[in-house]
Amino acid sequence: MLIIRDEASWQNNNSKWLIHSDIGIKIILEDRELVLLAHDSLAGLIKMIDLSETYPDQSELFEEYWSMKADMLESLKREEISL
C-alpha cells in the first residue's frame, strides 16, 4: 500500500499557489493496481480506479485530477510513500 503525495504549484490572478497534498492511496495486488483518489476532498468524494483497466498510462489520471484544481500547473512533483 502506498500514499500518493503531490506538490503542485501554479499562479492565478497574481497569486502564487504551492500545495502539498496526499491525493490518494494505491493498493497493489497480484494482478492489478487500485487507486483510491480524493476526487473532491471538501465534499468527501473518493473515486476508486483500477489502473490496469482504466488508466494504463497513470500520468493521464493525475493530469485529469489536477486539471480540475488549477488552470495551468507550473510544477508537479509526485512521491509514493510505502506504508
Buried (B, 14 or more C-beta within 10 A) or exposed (E): EBBBBBEBBBEEEEEEEEBEBEBBBBEEEEEEBBBBBBBEEEEEEEEEBEBEEEBEEBEEBBEEBBEEBBEEBEEBEEEEEEE
